[in-house]
Amino acid sequence: MKNIRILKEAELELWEAVVFYEEKRKGLGLDFEFEIRRSLLIIQTNPTLWPKRFFKFRKFIIQKFPFDIWYSIENRFIRIYAIAHQRRQPNYWKSRNIN
């Protein structure tokens, strides 16, 4: 099983969403964090299950929240590029360092 590496920008998106949901309702931010962690474990277990959308990027759709996880499979690890809201600024993260 490959390790997961999360870009700092994606990690920042995660924690901003946790704070947002926690301010909406106590405990909801923790539910969001749990769902992201569960999703990352699913990706880590079966990274090729989701097809490439473009270039080398794959998209995992979060079930309980309107977010996607954009990632790529590298030689030794899985790189998370974005934890992106589905309805805000599509493809904004594509300019992130993809090397």
C-alpha positions in Angstrom: 0.0 0.0 0.0 1.4 3.4 -1.0 1.7 6.3 1.5 -0.3 9.4 0.9 1.3 12.8 0.6 -1.0 15.9 0.8 0.0 19.2 -0.7 -0.1 22.0 1.9 -2.8 23.8 -0.1 -5.0 20.7 0.0 -4.4 20.3 3.8 -5.3 24.0 4.2 -8.6 23.3 2.3 -9.3 20.4 4.6 -8.9 22.5 7.8 -10.8 25.5 6.4 -13.7 23.2 5.6 -13.5 21.6 9.1 -13.7 25.0 10.7 -16.6 26.1 8.3 -18.7 23.0 9.1 -17.9 23.2 12.8 -19.2 26.8 12.9 -22.4 25.6 11.2 -23.0 22.9 13.7 -21.0 21.6 16.6 -19.5 18.2 15.6 -20.2 18.6 11.8 -16.6 19.7 11.2 -15.4 16.5 12.9 -17.8 14.5 10.8 -16.2 16.1 7.7 -12.7 15.3 8.9 -13.7 11.7 9.5 -15.2 11.4 6.1 -12.1 12.8 4.4 -9.9 10.4 6.4 -12.2 7.5 5.5 -12.0 8.5 1.8 -8.2 8.7 1.9 -8.1 5.2 3.3 -10.3 4.0 0.4 -8.1 5.8 -2.1 -5.0 4.3 -0.5 -6.4 0.8 -0.6 -7.5 0.9 -4.2 -6.0 4.0 -5.9 -6.6 2.8 -9.5 -10.3 2.2 -9.0 -11.1 5.7 -10.1 -10.2 6.6 -13.7 -8.0 9.3 -14.8 -10.0 12.5 -15.6 -7.2 14.3 -17.4 -3.4 14.0 -17.6 -2.6 12.0 -14.5 -5.3 13.2 -12.1 -8.1 11.1 -10.6 -11.2 12.3 -8.8 -12.7 10.6 -5.7 -16.2 12.0 -4.9 -16.9 12.4 -1.2 -20.2 10.8 -0.4 -21.6 12.9 2.5 -20.2 16.3 1.7 -20.0 18.3 -1.6 -16.3 17.8 -2.0 -13.9 15.9 -4.3 -10.4 14.6 -3.6 -8.1 15.1 -6.6 -5.0 12.9 -6.6 -2.4 11.2 -8.7 -0.6 7.9 -8.3 3.2 8.5 -8.2 6.0 5.9 -8.2 6.1 5.5 -4.4 3.1 7.4 -3.1 -0.3 8.9 -3.8 -0.3 12.7 -4.0 -3.4 14.7 -2.9 -3.6 17.9 -4.9 -7.0 19.3 -3.7 -9.9 18.7 -1.4 -12.2 20.8 -3.6 -15.7 21.9 -3.1 -17.8 20.7 -6.0 -19.5 24.0 -6.8 -16.7 26.5 -6.3 -14.2 27.5 -8.9 -13.8 24.3 -10.8 -10.3 23.3 -11.7 -8.7 26.1 -9.7 -6.1 23.7 -8.3 -4.7 22.7 -11.7 -2.1 25.4 -11.4 -0.6 23.8 -8.3 2.9 22.2 -8.5 2.3 19.0 -10.5 5.9 17.7 -10.6 
